[in-house]
């Protein structure tokens, strides 16, 4: 019984992680589509070029 409860908890934890990752991905994709100028952007650009 305990093992089963542990498995269920692990499964729910994994789903939470996946959901968080997908949300992060959406944020990143949205940021790429509509980039907002940030103070850090020029610094990153200069380092890469």
DRENPA-3360 file (N, C-alpha, C; in nm, 2 decimals, always signed):
BEGIN
1 = XXXXXXXX = +0.09/-0.12/+0.00/+0.00/+0.00/+0.00/+0.09/+0.13/+0.00 ~ +0.19/+0.13/+0.09/+0.28/+0.24/+0.09/+0.35/+0.27/-0.04 ~ +0.39/+0.16/-0.10/+0.46/+0.17/-0.23/+0.37/+0.24/-0.33 ~ +0.24/+0.20/-0.33/+0.14/+0.25/-0.43/+0.12/+0.40/-0.40 ~ +0.11/+0.44/-0.28/+0.09/+0.58/-0.25/+0.21/+0.66/-0.30 ~ +0.33/+0.60/-0.27/+0.46/+0.67/-0.32/+0.46/+0.69/-0.47 ~ +0.42/+0.58/-0.54/+0.41/+0.59/-0.69/+0.32/+0.70/-0.73 ~ +0.20/+0.70/-0.67/+0.10/+0.81/-0.71/+0.16/+0.95/-0.68;
9 = XXXXXXXX = +0.23/+0.96/-0.57/+0.29/+1.09/-0.54/+0.39/+1.13/-0.64 ~ +0.48/+1.03/-0.67/+0.58/+1.06/-0.77/+0.52/+1.10/-0.91 ~ +0.41/+1.03/-0.94/+0.34/+1.06/-1.07/+0.29/+1.20/-1.07 ~ +0.22/+1.24/-0.96/+0.16/+1.37/-0.95/+0.27/+1.48/-0.96 ~ +0.39/+1.45/-0.89/+0.50/+1.54/-0.89/+0.55/+1.56/-1.03 ~ +0.56/+1.44/-1.10/+0.61/+1.45/-1.24/+0.52/+1.53/-1.33 ~ +0.39/+1.52/-1.31/+0.29/+1.60/-1.39/+0.31/+1.74/-1.36 ~ +0.33/+1.78/-1.23/+0.35/+1.92/-1.19/+0.47/+1.97/-1.26;
17 = XXXXXXXX = +0.58/+1.89/-1.26/+0.71/+1.93/-1.32/+0.68/+1.96/-1.47 ~ +0.62/+1.86/-1.54/+0.59/+1.88/-1.68/+0.51/+2.00/-1.71 ~ +0.41/+2.02/-1.63/+0.32/+2.14/-1.65/+0.41/+2.27/-1.63 ~ +0.49/+2.27/-1.53/+0.57/+2.39/-1.51/+0.67/+2.41/-1.63 ~ +0.72/+2.30/-1.68/+0.81/+2.31/-1.79/+0.74/+2.37/-1.92 ~ +0.62/+2.32/-1.94/+0.54/+2.36/-2.05/+0.51/+2.51/-2.04 ~ +0.47/+2.55/-1.92/+0.44/+2.70/-1.90/+0.57/+2.78/-1.92 ~ +0.68/+2.73/-1.88/+0.81/+2.80/-1.90/+0.83/+2.81/-2.05;
25 = XXXXXXXX = +0.81/+2.70/-2.12/+0.83/+2.70/-2.27/+0.74/+2.80/-2.33 ~ +0.61/+2.81/-2.29/+0.52/+2.90/-2.35/+0.57/+3.05/-2.32 ~ +0.62/+3.07/-2.20/+0.67/+3.21/-2.17/+0.79/+3.24/-2.26 ~ +0.88/+3.14/-2.28/+0.99/+3.17/-2.37/+0.95/+3.19/-2.51 ~ +0.86/+3.11/-2.56/+0.81/+3.13/-2.70/+0.74/+3.26/-2.72 ~ +0.67/+3.30/-2.61/+0.60/+3.43/-2.62/+0.70/+3.54/-2.62 ~ +0.80/+3.53/-2.54/+0.91/+3.63/-2.54/+0.98/+3.64/-2.67 ~ +1.00/+3.53/-2.74/+1.06/+3.53/-2.87/+0.97/+3.60/-2.97;
33 = XXXXXXXX = +0.84/+3.57/-2.96/+0.75/+3.62/-3.06/+0.74/+3.77/-3.04 ~ +0.71/+3.82/-2.92/+0.70/+3.96/-2.89/+0.82/+4.00/-2.80 ~ +0.94/+4.02/-2.85/+1.05/+4.06/-2.76/+1.03/+4.20/-2.70 ~ +1.04/+4.21/-2.57/+1.04/+4.34/-2.51/+1.18/+4.38/-2.48 ~ +1.21/+4.50/-2.52/+1.35/+4.55/-2.49/+1.38/+4.55/-2.34 ~ +1.49/+4.48/-2.31/+1.53/+4.48/-2.17/+1.67/+4.53/-2.16 ~ +1.71/+4.59/-2.05/+1.84/+4.64/-2.03/+1.95/+4.54/-2.06 ~ +1.92/+4.41/-2.04/+2.02/+4.31/-2.06/+2.05/+4.28/-2.20;
41 = XXXXXXXX = +1.95/+4.30/-2.29/+1.96/+4.26/-2.43/+2.08/+4.31/-2.50 ~ +2.11/+4.44/-2.49/+2.23/+4.49/-2.56/+2.36/+4.42/-2.52 ~ +2.37/+4.39/-2.39/+2.49/+4.33/-2.33/+2.51/+4.19/-2.39 ~ +2.39/+4.11/-2.40/+2.40/+3.98/-2.45/+2.44/+3.99/-2.60 ~ +2.38/+4.08/-2.67/+2.41/+4.10/-2.81/+2.56/+4.12/-2.84 ~ +2.61/+4.21/-2.76/+2.75/+4.25/-2.77/+2.84/+4.13/-2.74 ~ +2.81/+4.05/-2.65/+2.89/+3.93/-2.61/+2.89/+3.83/-2.73 ~ +2.78/+3.82/-2.80/+2.77/+3.72/-2.90/+2.83/+3.77/-3.04;
49 = X = +2.85/+3.89/-3.05/+2.90/+3.94/-3.18/+3.03/+4.01/-3.17;
% end
